[in-house]
Amino acid sequence: MTRVIVDASLQVKLPQLDSSFEFCDESGRTLGYYVPAPDQLRELYDWAKAQFTDEEVERARREPGELTTAEVLARLKDQ
């Protein structure tokens, strides 16, 4: 992971650094997200968990066709 040092002038321009936020360019295109570490990660995990119902998770677990990491990377390379 790349480390970026935020100087005082940028900190003034940013919202509170103790909460998550989205970085966008002038057109509104998302450039990335800021998530404070480590205790604020719980919020991110809770959000991710809420994206799928228990039934969807269980259905995905039952699906055949598991792939290794190497197989996934090979498929992505071929696209």
C-alpha positions as CSV (number, residue, x, y, z in Angstrom):
1,M,0.0,0.0,0.0
2,T,1.2,3.4,-0.9
3,R,1.6,5.9,2.0
4,V,0.6,9.5,1.5
5,I,1.6,12.2,4.1
6,V,-1.2,14.7,4.5
7,D,0.2,18.2,5.3
8,A,-1.6,20.8,7.4
9,S,-3.0,22.6,4.4
10,L,-4.6,19.5,3.0
11,Q,-6.0,18.5,6.5
12,V,-7.8,21.8,6.6
13,K,-9.5,21.1,3.3
14,L,-10.6,17.5,4.3
15,P,-13.5,16.6,6.5
16,Q,-12.8,15.2,9.9
17,L,-10.1,12.5,9.6
18,D,-11.9,10.4,12.2
19,S,-14.6,9.3,9.8
20,S,-14.8,7.6,6.4
21,F,-15.1,9.6,3.2
22,E,-14.9,9.5,-0.6
23,F,-12.3,11.3,-2.7
24,C,-13.7,12.6,-6.0
25,D,-12.3,14.6,-8.9
26,E,-13.9,17.8,-10.2
27,S,-16.3,15.8,-12.4
28,G,-17.6,13.7,-9.4
29,R,-15.7,10.6,-10.5
30,T,-14.7,8.5,-7.4
31,L,-10.9,8.4,-7.0
32,G,-10.9,6.4,-3.8
33,Y,-12.0,6.1,-0.2
34,Y,-10.5,7.0,3.1
35,V,-11.2,4.7,6.0
36,P,-9.6,5.5,9.4
37,A,-7.7,2.6,11.0
38,P,-8.1,0.4,12.9
39,D,-11.3,0.9,15.0
40,Q,-13.2,2.5,12.2
41,L,-12.9,-0.6,10.0
42,R,-15.8,-2.1,11.9
43,E,-18.1,0.3,10.1
44,L,-16.7,-0.9,6.7
45,Y,-17.2,-4.5,7.7
46,D,-20.7,-3.9,8.8
47,W,-21.5,-2.1,5.5
48,A,-20.0,-5.0,3.5
49,K,-22.0,-7.6,5.4
50,A,-25.2,-5.7,4.8
51,Q,-24.8,-5.9,1.0
52,F,-25.8,-9.6,1.0
53,T,-28.7,-11.4,2.7
54,D,-27.9,-14.6,4.6
55,E,-29.7,-16.5,1.9
56,E,-27.4,-15.1,-0.8
57,V,-24.3,-16.0,1.2
58,E,-25.6,-19.5,1.7
59,R,-26.4,-19.9,-1.9
60,A,-23.0,-18.7,-2.9
61,R,-21.4,-21.2,-0.5
62,R,-23.3,-24.1,-2.1
63,E,-22.3,-23.2,-5.7
64,P,-19.9,-25.6,-7.3
65,G,-16.9,-24.4,-9.3
66,E,-14.4,-23.1,-6.7
67,L,-11.3,-21.6,-8.2
68,T,-7.8,-21.2,-6.8
69,T,-6.3,-17.7,-6.7
70,A,-4.0,-18.7,-9.6
71,E,-7.0,-19.8,-11.7
72,V,-8.8,-16.5,-11.0
73,L,-5.7,-14.5,-11.9
74,A,-5.3,-16.5,-15.1
75,R,-8.9,-15.8,-16.1
76,L,-8.5,-12.1,-15.4
77,K,-5.3,-12.0,-17.5
78,D,-7.2,-13.6,-20.4
79,Q,-9.9,-10.9,-20.4
